[in-house]
Amino acid sequence: MIPYLDRYNKLLTTSQEDAILSYCLDQYEQGLSATVRMVFVAITYLKAYESPPKEPPSWSWFTKWLVKNPTLYTIKTKPITFERVESHTEQEIKD
């Protein structure tokens, strides 16, 4: 935990943080998994619809916020090559 972020750089309210965590959980339960970009856009959306509207956070702030929330984590995967994807078509399996 980085204490100075909590004290001086609190951009999200507790309810907004809860909403983001709930959004990520909903995505996970639907089998979609929220990407890092999706979470950043959701935070940007929340900030834009505050009264008065606020500027979106920086990417630097977001990455620090992501580290601060251990329940959220990223998984790096290797892209599947086109040949491997095509080898799993229904017709290929029948052949």
C-alpha positions in Angstrom: 0.0 0.0 0.0 1.2 3.5 -0.9 0.0 5.8 1.9 0.6 9.1 0.1 -1.8 8.1 -2.7 -4.7 7.7 -0.2 -4.0 11.0 1.5 -3.3 13.4 -1.4 -4.5 11.7 -4.6 -7.9 10.4 -3.8 -9.8 10.8 -7.1 -12.5 8.2 -6.5 -15.0 8.1 -3.7 -15.6 4.9 -1.8 -18.8 4.3 -3.6 -17.1 4.9 -6.9 -14.4 2.4 -6.0 -17.1 -0.1 -5.0 -18.9 0.4 -8.3 -15.7 -0.3 -10.2 -15.0 -3.4 -8.2 -18.6 -4.6 -8.7 -18.3 -3.9 -12.5 -15.1 -6.1 -12.6 -16.8 -8.9 -10.6 -19.9 -8.8 -12.9 -17.6 -9.0 -16.0 -15.8 -12.0 -14.4 -19.1 -13.8 -13.5 -20.3 -13.4 -17.1 -17.1 -15.0 -18.3 -15.9 -11.9 -20.1 -13.2 -10.5 -17.7 -12.7 -6.8 -17.7 -9.5 -5.6 -19.4 -7.3 -2.9 -18.0 -8.5 -0.6 -20.7 -12.2 -1.3 -19.8 -11.6 -0.5 -16.1 -9.8 2.8 -17.1 -12.7 3.8 -19.3 -15.2 3.0 -16.6 -13.4 5.3 -14.2 -13.2 8.0 -16.9 -17.0 7.6 -17.4 -17.6 8.0 -13.7 -15.5 11.1 -13.5 -17.2 12.6 -16.6 -20.7 12.2 -15.1 -19.9 13.8 -11.7 -21.5 17.1 -10.9 -19.6 19.2 -12.0 -17.8 16.9 -14.5 -14.2 16.2 -13.7 -11.2 15.5 -15.9 -10.3 11.9 -16.4 -7.4 10.5 -14.3 -4.0 10.1 -15.9 -2.8 6.6 -16.9 -0.1 7.0 -14.3 -2.7 7.5 -11.5 -4.6 4.6 -12.8 -1.7 2.1 -12.7 -0.9 3.2 -9.2 -4.6 2.8 -8.2 -4.6 -0.7 -9.8 -1.5 -1.7 -7.7 -3.2 -0.4 -4.6 -6.2 -2.7 -5.2 -4.9 -6.2 -4.8 -8.3 -7.8 -5.6 -7.8 -6.6 -9.2 -4.9 -8.1 -11.2 -3.9 -8.7 -14.7 -3.2 -11.9 -16.6 -0.8 -11.8 -19.5 -1.5 -14.3 -22.2 0.2 -15.1 -25.5 -1.9 -14.5 -28.6 -3.1 -17.7 -30.3 -1.8 -18.0 -33.8 -4.2 -18.0 -36.7 -3.4 -21.5 -37.6 -4.2 -22.8 -34.1 -7.5 -21.0 -34.1 -8.5 -22.4 -37.5 -7.5 -25.9 -36.5 -10.4 -25.9 -34.0 -13.3 -25.3 -36.3 -16.1 -27.8 -36.3 -15.3 -29.0 -39.8 -11.7 -29.6 -38.9 -12.7 -31.7 -36.0 -15.1 -33.8 -38.1 -12.4 -34.4 -40.7 
